[in-house]
């Protein structure tokens, strides 16, 4: 190893070789030729009573083994309920199969098992279900006012209620020079990972262990959810996560279909395979976002923010996944953004509607918060006749004020928001584009500039596990509770471990994804893996290095305190010739275990004392064609502060990927339902995922670092920054472009049709 640390180097992803060569094994690639194939019968109605089910014709299809409904699964089978700190949450978990009522179009009603997928699909079409349609609730506000309740446990269709305040909000609103008000709608989105959901379940009768191979974000949460749904202890269950073709939050909770497949594997004694098609993924996988908000911002005559008050109405859908309630509460907690606002009051109501349930989707509450806060900052600037960047400079939390407690209960760990804002403006450059905008408007062109300062809460669940072992051949095996699904953990974790032990990352093996192989953990979501999982590797790795140090002292016959660690070697102080390398210690311990009675292996956890708060500033320039409404991005820059960056190359990839995803959400993506709860955007023909040709934009990005004091790496997370910052910046740019036409706000997505209609109305 050279003297240069591995953390901070742009090392190529080690995962890419096998994936680009097609050697990766996804769920649908697993070799189970004897598996039965499961196909799900889904409700065509968004709300209906199930009067009866006739599967005789389906069972007559050759190769069909079984057809099951909820009553055939035994005891009442549901996924675990939802919770959020400080919230009232209704008991409305998702059933594995519909129990007497269906509450969204696409809800699983029955499952067909057959020897081939074709036979199962043919049989599923012959299952006859007698439905009695019921009133459909699509609009959240209408659902709150309706006499129709989707759940007895949710009076008034309120699945979630949360309220928090801090500071004198009423006094600030009463005495402020201005009170700026805004109403916002953030549409639902479809995660649409390249690999849909799927699983294989198989029971080992000899050891009485049920194994579930599933496309998921980690093995730990599916294991816990499966245990609860099946009523089996965790020691009788094993979850394995192979390669995963994207998740973006939609694979964070166990799918009900996974639990059904597991029950049918136990019932039949044969492996059961379920892999959804793209249409099912649109209908049945949890969607993200879906929020309406009313926000008030009290501002003094100098443009300083005094208080914020908001009411958030979240469209949670028909049921609650285990993590559904967390998202709108996260939005609420971040409604002061990166600004030093002394008072805040927020109310959240999560509403039951006849739509597929929601769950975290990349950003998970933070994009919604950034959108609301940053739009309000621009509205305040416009109301006072101030420049939007100057308003942000006046209100951003000063660098010397960290750690910074917010009135809603978070404590921001570190940051320099003004420096990041200034750097983004310099990269754009902001002043130059303002000059160009004035000239463009003189020519009749529609040009806008938008800036967003976006704050992310990362490190959720606060702990992660690691198991580190130094093998006799000098290799280091790191078993981690975090599980990658595109982030590159095998590379970054190897770099982290290599620095602890003075090794080359190529000598580090990273093991993940198998609940039988890795220690109990939390998993990968919310930009937490490097901060929490990487820190666990550091902490546990240092314990193993201490064990090796003790063995080295015995081998060199000196007290431990006489040994100096020097890039992979233990050196006797003052005697450079007397040294032993880490691999040599491992060989010696393998030959004589008494040198290290505990072995050269340790397991443990790292726990954060609180969340960490990475942040980003994005600035964008757009032009909207007056005749077509087509929006073109002229310039886009991003400045990210994620604390210590382990691998700049992978970090850059995360910024690019998340930014493109954020731009797509703002420009074209929206899950649209009609008044009967039918999904009108149920395929890629209708749902607006842009292609590379649609998003021809060059992102210029930089990293800054205010390391977090809360973990040994100083890391703060990065995987969601673009989905948080880009939509807010683009929304501000669109509003700025349309301002001369008298338009103060427009909700996303900013499709050509929507923009064309606004431009057309302005000409009338």
Buried (B, 14 or more C-beta within 10 A) or exposed (E): BEEEBBBBBEBEBBBEEEEEEEEBEBBBEBEBEEBBBBBBBBBBBBBBEBEEBEBEEBBEBEBBBBBBBBEBBEEEBBBBBBBBEEBEBBEBBBBBBBBEBBBBBBBBBBBBBBBEBEBBBBBBEBBEBEBEEBEBBBBBEBBBEBEEBBBEBBEBBBBBBBBBBBBBBBEBBEEBBBBBEBEBEBBBBBBBBEBBBBBBBBBEEEEEBBBBBBBBBBBBBBBBBBBBBBEBEBEBBBBBBBBBBBBBBBBBBBBBBBBBBBBBBBBBEBBBBBBBEEBBBBBBBBBBBBBBBBBBBBBBEEBBBBBBBBBBBBBBBBBBBBBBBBBBBBBBBBBBBBBBBBBBBBBBBBBBBBBBBBBBBBBBBBBBBBBBBBBBBBBBBBBBEBBBBEBBBBBBBEBEEBBBEBBBEBBBBBBBBBBBBBBBBBBBBBEEBBEBBEEBBEEEBBBBBBBBBBBBBBBBBBBBBBBBBBBEEBBBBBBBBBBBBBBBBBBBBBBBBBBBBBBEBEBBBBBBBBBEEBBBBBBBBBBBBBBBBBBBBBBBBBBBBEBBBBBBBBBBEBEBEBBBBEBBBBBBEEEEEBBBBBBBBBBBBBEEEEBBEEBBBBBBBBBBEBBBBBBBBBBBBBBBBBEEBEBEBBBBBBBBBBBBBBBEBBBBBBBBBBBBBBBBBBBBBBBBBEEEBBBEBBEEEEBBEBEEEEBEBEBEBBBBBBBBEBBBBBBBBBBBBBBBBBBBBBBBBBBBBBBEEEBBBBBBBBBBEBBBEBBEEBEE
